Amino acid sequence: MNGARLMLNRIKLFNRLKQHIEEIHPRLADGEDLSVRYLPSWQLFDDDGHQGGSREIGDAGDVGPAELPDTTDEIEEILKEETARLHNAEVQRAQTLVGPHKDELIFFLNNKNARLYASQGQQRTIVLAWKLAEVELVREILDRAPILLLDDVMSELDTARRGMLVQFIRQSTQTFITATDTDCISTELLERSQVIRLPLPGCQAAQEESAVDAETKAAG
């Protein structure tokens, strides 16, 4: 079954990413404990066949066993059992309810569901930690560092988180950071970086000239 093979490979990749994110996150958010769980679709249904989701999980204690199957045969057997159990519901909804397309990731911050209880800054930090974990995994697999792109991230972090992020990326990989202004970026980072301000000299004039040409053609 293709779905079982996909899930097994995804679980293996998740386990490698999980190690990195749970190591990186404390370096970005001191004093906050992050854990992440892969939630297979069959754990999202109660005994009556009603489907829930990660939003309904308040804390880590609401989730079932953390152990995931580690062979294609095990996953395929579970998917067959769940498909048979939910056959009527699938017919009524005209969709497949269990499989890799319905799996979820859930993040717990200090044992609480981050989607429900984390602040915007905390959620942004989790996303950053996941992105940095991907960088480390790519480095681990390919033995070379990828380029890291961070879009307007500094404005959404408090001063402490910005400082921790800067400390991490200066030791990590080549990084491109976009920002609407430089007020939220430390002087130290600016001095060590090549700053490119947009629009580039001559770019604005070219844009205005193109706009004029477009209006002229439209009028003609």
Residue pairs with C-beta under 8 A, 6 or more apart in sequence:
1 72
1 76
1 79
3 75
3 79
3 99
3 100
4 72
4 73
4 75
4 76
4 79
5 72
6 100
7 40
7 75
7 99
7 100
7 103
8 69
8 70
8 71
8 72
8 75
10 38
10 100
10 103
11 38
11 68
11 69
11 70
13 137
14 38
14 105
16 137
16 140
17 130
17 133
17 134
17 137
18 36
18 38
20 132
20 133
20 136
20 137
21 34
21 36
21 129
21 130
21 132
21 133
22 34
22 35
22 36
24 129
24 132
24 133
24 136
24 168
25 32
25 34
25 125
25 126
25 129
26 32
26 33
26 34
27 164
27 167
27 168
28 125
28 128
28 129
28 132
28 161
28 164
28 165
28 168
29 122
29 125
29 129
29 161
29 164
30 160
30 164
32 109
32 110
32 122
32 125
33 109
33 110
33 111
34 107
34 108
34 109
34 114
34 126
34 129
35 60
35 107
35 108
35 111
36 105
36 106
36 107
36 108
37 60
37 63
37 66
37 105
37 106
37 108
38 68
38 103
38 105
39 54
39 63
39 103
39 104
39 105
39 106
40 68
40 78
40 103
41 82
41 97
41 98
41 99
41 100
41 101
41 102
41 103
41 104
42 78
42 79
42 82
42 98
43 63
43 64
44 51
44 52
44 53
44 102
44 104
45 51
45 52
45 82
45 86
45 97
45 98
46 52
49 85
49 86
49 88
49 89
51 97
53 104
54 104
54 105
54 106
54 113
54 115
55 113
55 115
55 116
56 62
57 63
57 106
57 113
58 112
58 113
58 116
59 108
59 111
59 112
59 113
60 108
60 111
60 112
61 111
63 106
69 75
69 78
79 98
79 99
82 97
82 98
83 90
83 96
83 98
86 97
86 98
89 97
90 96
90 97
96 102
106 113
106 115
107 113
107 114
107 115
107 118
107 126
108 114
109 117
109 118
109 122
109 126
112 118
114 122
114 123
114 126
115 123
118 126
120 156
121 156
121 157
121 158
121 161
124 153
124 156
124 157
125 157
125 161
128 150
128 153
128 165
131 148
131 150
132 148
132 168
132 172
135 145
135 146
135 148
135 172
135 173
136 172
138 145
138 146
139 145
139 146
139 173
145 172
145 173
145 174
146 173
147 173
147 174
147 175
147 176
148 169
148 172
148 173
148 174
148 175
148 176
149 175
149 176
150 169
150 175
150 176
150 177
150 178
151 178
152 178
152 179
152 180
153 165
153 177
154 162
154 165
154 177
154 179
154 184
154 185
155 179
155 180
155 184
157 165
162 184
162 185
162 186
163 186
166 186
166 188
166 189
169 175
170 189
170 192
177 185
177 193
179 185
182 190
182 195
199 207
